[in-house]
Amino acid sequence: MSAYADHIATVRARFDAALSATGYDSVLIYAGQPRVAFLDDNPAPYKVNPLFKYWVPVIESPKSAIFYEPGNKPVVFLFKPRDFWHAEVKIPVEEWQEHVELVVIDEQDKMTAWLGDKLKSAAFIGEDFAEPVASWPVKARNPANLIDHLHFHRAIKTEWEVGNLREANKLAAKAHIAARDAFMSGASELEIHHAYLAAINFRECQVPYNSIVALNEHGAVLHYDVYETQAPAESRSFLIDAGALYRGYCADITRTYARKPGFFADLIAAMDVAQQELLTEIKPGINYYELHVSQHLKIAKILSEFGFVKGSAESIYEQGYSSAFFPHGLGHFIGLQVHDVGGFLANDRGDTIARDSRHPFLRLLRDVEVGQAFTIEPGLYVVDQLLEAHQGNSDFNWQRIDELRPYGGVRIEDSIVVGENGRNENLTRDAFAALGV
C-alpha cells in the first residue's frame, strides 16, 4: 500500500472509533468559506478546516465537504461553481481520488439533495456562520466529545503526514536561507519578507502564519509582524520565525543571526548548543513539561555565564528569573495546524490537563509518544515589560542587559518527530543539511 492509502485507512479507523464512542452515525466535515470584512464584500484569505484536509490534500476549495459513515467510502463533495467572475477551480487527478467517492457540485443544494435524510443523522464539523450551512438540519454541530476524540489521536502522525512535514520544512529552509542572505545584504524587513516568499514562489496568503521578520530590537517582540519598509541605519541582528505549507501540512522554523562576530553571535551559539542538548532528552514516556523545565535550566545557566543574572542555574530558575527572559512555552504540536491542538488532552474522552501557573503559556503538557510531531523553540529576550517586576533587584546585571537590548533576543526552533528509544527525526535541521547549511 502507498503511504496515502495507509494514511486514509488510519483516518477512517480513527473516525470509526470516535463516532462509535460518541454515538454518532456519520459526520459531515465542511471545508469552510471566506468571511467578508465588516460592511464590505471583500473576503479575508480563506483557511481550510484542518479536519477536512486531514482526509484529502485539498486546501483551496471552499464550500466543499466530506461525508463519512463507517463501512462506506468517504464522499468528497468538491465545490466547483459555474462563475464567470473568478478563475475556474482546478481538480487535478491525484491518488486520493481513488480512495473516495468524488462528487463535483456547482451548487451546495446539490450536496444536501444527494445526502437526503442522511444529513439529519450526521454530526457537523466546521464553521457554519453563513447560509445555507447555518440551516442544514444536522444532528449536532461541532460536538466537543467527537472533536476531542479526533484531536487526541491525530497527535500521532502517519508516515504520509510525516512525509508532508518533511517537504514543508524543505520549502521553509530554502526560504530561510534567502531571508538570511537578504539580511546580510542590508535589506529592510519588508524586503527580507519579499525575498522569503520569492524563494519558494508563495503568495503571502499561502504561508501558514504571519512571518516574524525582526531586525535589531524588534526581535524582543514575540509575535512581531510589522515589516518596516526602510532598513535601519545599522542592522545588528535578525530573528525570523517563518514557515511553509505542503499539502496542507505546516513547517514552523525560527533562526537568529548576528551581523558581526562578538557578544550577540556568542549568545546565539550558546542558545543553539542548549537547544541541541535538549533535543537529546526527547524520549517516549517523558512528559513535555519536563523538557520545558530542563530547557529553562539550560537558559538559566546561559543567563549566569553571560553575566545577565547572578546565581546558579537552579537558583535562577527557582526564583523565577529565567521566565523574565524566556516567557513562552518550549513548543507545541505541529501538523495540519501550526499550533496543532490536543496538547492539553489527557485522553480521548476530553479530560484535560490543567495548565501550570508557573508556565501558563506552555501549549503542550502530554507525555511524549512515538509518532508525535512538535516544535522545540527556546528563546532569550530583553522584554522590558517582564523585567519591570525585577527593577532594583541586585541579582540582575542591568548594564549587561542593556548591552543585549539593541539586539532584541534569540530564538531557535526545530520540528521533531519522535522515534523509538530517542531515535528522533529533526525535520528542520535535516532540511537545512540537505541544502548544505
C-alpha positions as CSV (number, residue, x, y, z in Angstrom):
1,M,0.0,0.0,0.0
2,S,1.1,3.6,-0.6
3,A,1.7,6.0,2.3
4,Y,-1.5,7.8,1.4
5,A,-3.5,4.6,1.3
6,D,-2.2,3.7,4.8
7,H,-3.0,7.3,6.0
8,I,-6.6,7.3,4.9
9,A,-7.1,3.9,6.3
10,T,-5.9,5.2,9.7
11,V,-8.1,8.3,9.4
12,R,-11.1,6.1,8.7
13,A,-10.3,3.9,11.7
14,R,-9.9,7.0,13.9
15,F,-13.2,8.4,12.8
16,D,-14.9,5.0,13.2
17,A,-13.7,4.8,16.8
18,A,-14.7,8.5,17.5
19,L,-18.2,8.1,16.1
20,S,-18.7,4.8,18.0
21,A,-17.5,6.3,21.2
22,T,-19.7,9.4,20.9
23,G,-22.9,7.8,19.5
24,Y,-23.0,9.4,16.0
25,D,-23.8,7.5,12.9
26,S,-21.9,9.7,10.5
27,V,-20.0,13.0,10.1
28,L,-20.1,15.9,7.7
29,I,-16.9,17.9,7.6
30,Y,-17.3,21.3,6.0
31,A,-14.2,22.9,4.3
32,G,-15.3,26.4,5.3
33,Q,-15.6,29.5,3.2
34,P,-14.2,33.0,3.3
35,R,-15.5,35.7,5.6
36,V,-16.1,39.2,4.3
37,A,-14.9,42.3,6.0
38,F,-17.5,44.3,8.0
39,L,-19.7,46.5,5.8
40,D,-17.8,45.2,2.7
41,D,-17.9,42.4,0.2
42,N,-14.1,41.9,0.2
43,P,-13.2,38.5,1.7
44,A,-10.4,37.7,4.0
45,P,-7.9,34.9,2.9
46,Y,-9.5,31.5,3.1
47,K,-8.1,28.9,5.5
48,V,-9.5,25.3,5.2
49,N,-10.9,23.4,8.1
50,P,-7.9,21.2,9.3
51,L,-10.2,18.2,9.7
52,F,-11.1,18.5,6.0
53,K,-7.5,18.4,4.8
54,Y,-6.9,15.5,7.3
55,W,-8.7,13.4,4.7
56,V,-7.7,14.9,1.4
57,P,-4.9,17.3,0.4
58,V,-7.3,19.9,-0.8
59,I,-6.8,23.3,0.7
60,E,-8.2,25.8,-1.8
61,S,-11.7,24.6,-2.5
62,P,-14.1,26.4,-0.1
63,K,-17.7,25.3,0.3
64,S,-16.7,21.7,-0.2
65,A,-17.5,19.0,2.3
66,I,-16.7,15.3,3.2
67,F,-19.5,12.9,4.3
68,Y,-18.4,9.8,6.1
69,E,-20.3,6.9,7.6
70,P,-18.4,3.8,8.9
71,G,-18.4,1.0,6.4
72,N,-18.7,3.2,3.3
73,K,-16.3,5.2,1.2
74,P,-16.0,8.8,2.3
75,V,-17.8,11.1,-0.1
76,V,-16.0,14.2,-1.1
77,F,-18.3,17.0,-2.4
78,L,-15.9,19.2,-4.3
79,F,-17.4,22.6,-4.9
80,K,-16.7,23.9,-8.4
81,P,-19.1,26.8,-9.1
82,R,-20.1,28.0,-12.6
83,D,-18.8,31.5,-12.1
84,F,-17.5,34.0,-14.8
85,W,-16.2,36.3,-12.1
86,H,-13.4,34.0,-10.9
87,A,-10.9,31.5,-12.3
88,E,-12.2,28.0,-12.6
89,V,-11.4,25.6,-9.8
90,K,-8.9,23.0,-11.0
91,I,-9.2,19.4,-9.9
92,P,-6.0,17.6,-10.8
93,V,-6.1,13.8,-10.9
94,E,-4.4,12.5,-7.8
95,E,-4.2,9.3,-5.8
96,W,-6.6,10.5,-3.1
97,Q,-9.4,10.3,-5.6
98,E,-9.0,6.5,-5.8
99,H,-10.0,6.2,-2.1
100,V,-13.1,8.4,-2.0
101,E,-16.3,8.8,-3.9
102,L,-15.8,12.2,-5.7
103,V,-18.9,14.2,-6.4
104,V,-18.3,17.6,-8.1
105,I,-21.1,20.1,-7.4
106,D,-21.7,23.6,-8.6
107,E,-24.4,24.4,-6.0
108,Q,-24.5,23.4,-2.3
109,D,-28.1,22.4,-2.6
110,K,-27.0,19.5,-4.8
111,M,-25.0,18.1,-1.9
112,T,-27.9,18.3,0.5
113,A,-30.1,16.7,-2.1
114,W,-27.6,13.9,-2.6
115,L,-27.4,13.2,1.2
116,G,-31.2,13.4,1.8
117,D,-32.2,12.2,5.2
118,K,-28.6,11.1,6.0
119,L,-27.9,14.8,6.8
120,K,-30.2,14.6,9.8
121,S,-28.1,11.9,11.5
122,A,-24.7,13.5,10.8
123,A,-22.5,15.3,13.2
124,F,-21.4,18.5,11.5
125,I,-17.8,19.8,12.0
126,G,-16.8,23.2,10.7
127,E,-17.8,26.8,10.5
128,D,-21.5,27.5,10.0
129,F,-21.7,31.3,10.0
130,A,-23.3,31.5,6.5
131,E,-26.4,30.2,4.8
132,P,-27.3,27.7,3.7
133,V,-24.9,25.9,6.0
134,A,-26.3,27.5,9.1
135,S,-29.7,25.9,8.4
136,W,-28.7,22.4,7.5
137,P,-30.7,20.0,9.7
138,V,-27.8,18.1,11.1
139,K,-27.9,16.1,14.3
140,A,-25.2,18.1,16.1
141,R,-22.8,20.9,15.4
142,N,-19.2,20.7,16.4
143,P,-19.8,18.3,19.3
144,A,-16.9,18.6,21.7
145,N,-16.7,15.0,22.6
146,L,-16.3,13.9,18.9
147,I,-13.7,16.6,18.2
148,D,-11.7,15.9,21.3
149,H,-11.6,12.2,20.4
150,L,-10.2,13.0,17.0
151,H,-7.8,15.7,18.2
152,F,-6.3,13.4,20.8
153,H,-5.4,10.6,18.4
154,R,-4.2,12.8,15.5
155,A,-1.3,13.9,17.6
156,I,0.3,10.6,16.3
157,K,1.3,11.2,12.7
158,T,1.0,8.7,9.9
159,E,4.0,8.2,7.6
160,W,2.2,10.2,4.9
161,E,1.8,13.1,7.2
162,V,5.5,13.0,8.2
163,G,6.4,12.9,4.6
164,N,4.4,16.1,4.0
165,L,6.0,17.7,7.0
166,R,9.5,16.9,5.6
167,E,8.6,18.6,2.3
168,A,7.1,21.7,4.1
169,N,10.4,22.0,6.1
170,K,12.4,21.8,2.9
171,L,10.5,24.6,1.4
172,A,10.8,26.7,4.5
173,A,14.5,26.1,4.9
174,K,15.1,27.2,1.3
175,A,13.2,30.4,2.0
176,H,15.0,31.0,5.3
177,I,18.3,30.9,3.5
178,A,17.1,33.5,1.1
179,A,15.9,35.7,4.0
180,R,19.3,35.3,5.8
181,D,21.1,36.4,2.7
182,A,18.8,39.4,2.3
183,F,19.6,40.4,5.9
184,M,23.3,40.1,5.3
185,S,23.0,42.4,2.3
186,G,21.4,45.1,4.4
187,A,17.7,44.7,3.3
188,S,14.7,46.1,5.2
189,E,12.3,43.9,7.0
190,L,9.8,44.1,4.1
191,E,12.5,43.3,1.6
192,I,13.5,40.3,3.6
193,H,9.9,39.2,3.7
194,H,9.6,39.5,-0.1
195,A,12.9,37.5,-0.5
196,Y,11.4,34.8,1.6
197,L,8.2,34.5,-0.4
198,A,10.0,34.8,-3.7
199,A,12.4,31.9,-2.9
200,I,9.5,29.4,-2.9
201,N,7.1,31.2,-5.2
202,F,4.5,31.7,-2.4
203,R,1.9,34.4,-2.1
204,E,1.6,35.9,1.4
205,C,-1.7,34.1,2.0
206,Q,-0.1,30.8,1.2
207,V,2.3,30.7,4.2
208,P,0.7,29.1,7.3
209,Y,1.1,32.1,9.6
210,N,2.3,35.7,9.5
211,S,6.0,35.6,9.3
212,I,8.1,37.2,12.0
213,V,10.8,39.2,10.3
214,A,12.5,41.2,13.0
215,L,15.7,43.3,12.9
216,N,17.6,44.6,15.9
217,E,15.4,45.3,19.0
218,H,12.3,44.1,17.2
219,G,13.5,40.5,17.9
220,A,12.2,41.0,21.5
221,V,8.6,41.3,20.3
222,L,7.5,37.7,20.3
223,H,4.9,38.0,17.5
224,Y,6.4,40.9,15.6
225,D,4.9,41.3,12.1
226,V,5.1,45.0,11.2
227,Y,7.8,44.8,8.5
228,E,9.5,48.2,8.4
229,T,9.9,49.4,4.8
230,Q,13.2,51.1,5.5
231,A,16.4,49.3,6.5
232,P,17.8,50.6,9.9
233,A,21.0,52.6,9.9
234,E,22.7,49.6,11.4
235,S,21.4,46.0,11.1
236,R,22.8,44.3,14.1
237,S,20.6,41.2,14.4
238,F,17.9,39.3,12.7
239,L,15.3,37.0,14.1
240,I,13.0,35.2,11.6
241,D,10.1,32.9,12.5
242,A,8.5,31.7,9.3
243,G,7.1,28.6,7.7
244,A,5.6,27.0,4.6
245,L,2.8,24.7,3.6
246,Y,3.0,21.4,1.7
247,R,-0.3,19.5,1.0
248,G,-1.8,21.3,4.0
249,Y,0.9,20.5,6.4
250,C,3.0,23.1,8.2
251,A,6.6,24.0,8.7
252,D,7.5,26.4,11.6
253,I,11.1,27.4,11.8
254,T,12.9,30.1,13.7
255,R,16.5,31.2,13.3
256,T,18.5,34.1,14.7
257,Y,21.6,35.8,13.1
258,A,24.2,38.3,14.1
259,R,25.7,40.7,11.5
260,K,29.2,40.6,13.1
261,P,31.1,38.3,15.4
262,G,31.1,39.2,19.1
263,F,28.8,39.2,22.1
264,F,25.5,38.5,20.4
265,A,26.9,35.9,18.0
266,D,28.3,34.1,21.0
267,L,24.9,34.2,22.7
268,I,23.3,32.7,19.6
269,A,25.9,29.9,19.6
270,A,25.2,29.2,23.3
271,M,21.5,29.0,22.7
272,D,22.0,26.7,19.8
273,V,24.0,24.3,21.9
274,A,21.4,24.4,24.7
275,Q,18.6,23.7,22.2
276,Q,20.5,20.7,20.7
277,E,21.3,19.4,24.2
278,L,17.6,19.5,25.0
279,L,16.8,17.6,21.7
280,T,18.8,14.6,23.1
281,E,16.5,14.3,26.0
282,I,13.3,13.7,24.0
283,K,12.2,10.1,24.6
284,P,8.9,8.3,24.7
285,G,7.5,8.4,28.2
286,I,8.9,11.7,29.4
287,N,6.4,14.5,29.9
288,Y,6.8,17.5,27.7
289,Y,6.6,19.7,30.8
290,E,9.8,18.1,32.0
291,L,11.5,19.1,28.7
292,H,10.3,22.7,29.3
293,V,11.8,22.8,32.8
294,S,15.0,21.3,31.5
295,Q,15.3,24.0,28.9
296,H,14.7,26.7,31.5
297,L,17.6,25.4,33.5
298,K,19.8,25.5,30.4
299,I,18.8,29.0,29.7
300,A,19.3,29.9,33.3
301,K,22.9,28.6,33.0
302,I,23.4,30.9,30.0
303,L,22.0,33.9,31.9
304,S,24.6,33.2,34.6
305,E,27.5,32.5,32.3
306,F,26.9,35.6,30.2
307,G,26.5,37.7,33.3
308,F,22.9,38.7,32.9
309,V,21.8,37.3,36.3
310,K,23.8,36.2,39.4
311,G,23.5,32.7,40.8
312,S,23.4,29.1,39.8
313,A,21.1,27.8,37.1
314,E,19.0,26.2,39.8
315,S,18.6,29.3,41.9
316,I,17.9,31.5,38.8
317,Y,15.1,29.1,37.8
318,E,13.7,28.6,41.2
319,Q,13.4,32.3,41.8
320,G,11.5,32.7,38.5
321,Y,14.2,34.9,37.0
322,S,14.5,32.8,33.8
323,S,10.9,33.4,33.0
324,A,11.6,37.1,32.6
325,F,13.9,36.2,29.7
326,F,12.1,33.1,28.4
327,P,8.4,33.7,28.9
328,H,6.8,31.5,26.3
329,G,6.4,27.7,26.1
330,L,9.1,25.4,24.8
331,G,7.0,24.4,21.8
332,H,3.7,22.9,20.5
333,F,2.3,20.1,18.4
334,I,2.6,20.7,14.7
335,G,1.0,19.2,11.6
336,L,-2.3,20.2,9.9
337,Q,-2.1,23.4,12.0
338,V,1.0,25.4,13.1
339,H,-0.2,25.1,16.7
340,D,-1.8,21.7,16.3
341,V,-4.4,21.2,19.0
342,G,-4.7,18.5,21.6
343,G,-1.7,19.5,23.8
344,F,-3.9,19.6,26.9
345,L,-6.0,16.5,26.3
346,A,-5.4,13.8,28.9
347,N,-7.3,11.2,26.9
348,D,-9.8,10.8,24.0
349,R,-12.8,11.3,26.3
350,G,-12.0,15.0,26.5
351,D,-10.5,15.2,30.0
352,T,-7.9,17.9,30.1
353,I,-4.6,18.5,31.8
354,A,-4.6,21.7,33.9
355,R,-2.3,24.5,32.8
356,D,0.6,25.1,35.1
357,S,0.5,28.5,36.8
358,R,4.3,28.7,36.7
359,H,4.4,28.3,32.9
360,P,0.9,29.4,31.7
361,F,1.9,29.8,28.0
362,L,3.1,26.2,27.5
363,R,0.9,24.7,24.8
364,L,1.8,21.0,25.4
365,L,1.5,19.0,28.6
366,R,1.2,15.5,27.4
367,D,3.6,12.6,27.7
368,V,5.9,12.2,24.7
369,E,4.9,9.3,22.4
370,V,6.4,7.7,19.3
371,G,4.9,9.4,16.2
372,Q,4.2,12.8,17.8
373,A,5.5,15.9,15.9
374,F,6.2,19.0,17.9
375,T,8.5,22.0,18.0
376,I,11.4,22.8,20.3
377,E,11.9,26.6,20.4
378,P,13.7,28.1,23.4
379,G,14.2,31.9,23.5
380,L,16.1,34.5,25.4
381,Y,15.0,38.2,25.0
382,V,15.1,41.6,26.7
383,V,11.3,42.3,27.3
384,D,11.1,45.4,29.3
385,Q,7.5,44.7,30.4
386,L,8.7,41.4,32.0
387,L,11.8,43.0,33.6
388,E,9.8,45.7,35.3
389,A,8.9,43.2,38.1
390,H,12.6,42.9,38.9
391,Q,13.6,46.5,38.9
392,G,16.1,47.3,41.7
393,N,17.0,43.6,42.1
394,S,20.7,43.4,42.5
395,D,20.8,39.9,41.2
396,F,20.2,41.4,37.7
397,N,23.2,42.9,35.9
398,W,21.3,45.8,34.3
399,Q,24.3,47.1,32.4
400,R,24.8,43.7,30.8
401,I,21.1,43.5,30.0
402,D,21.3,46.9,28.4
403,E,24.0,45.5,26.1
404,L,21.6,42.9,24.8
405,R,18.6,45.3,24.4
406,P,19.6,46.6,20.9
407,Y,19.7,43.1,19.6
408,G,16.3,42.1,20.8
409,G,16.8,38.4,21.5
410,V,17.4,34.9,20.3
411,R,15.0,32.1,19.4
412,I,15.8,28.8,17.6
413,E,13.1,26.5,16.6
414,D,13.1,23.0,15.1
415,S,10.3,20.5,14.4
416,I,10.8,17.0,15.8
417,V,9.2,13.6,15.0
418,V,9.5,11.3,18.0
419,G,11.1,7.9,17.2
420,E,11.7,4.7,19.2
421,N,14.3,4.9,22.1
422,G,15.2,8.5,21.3
423,R,15.9,8.0,17.6
424,N,14.0,11.1,16.7
425,E,13.9,12.9,13.3
426,N,14.8,16.5,13.2
427,L,12.8,17.7,10.2
428,T,14.2,21.2,10.3
429,R,17.9,20.5,10.6
430,D,17.7,17.7,8.1
431,A,16.1,20.2,5.6
432,F,18.9,22.7,6.1
433,A,21.5,19.9,5.9
434,A,20.1,18.9,2.5
435,L,20.7,22.4,1.3
436,G,24.3,22.4,2.6
437,V,23.6,24.6,5.6
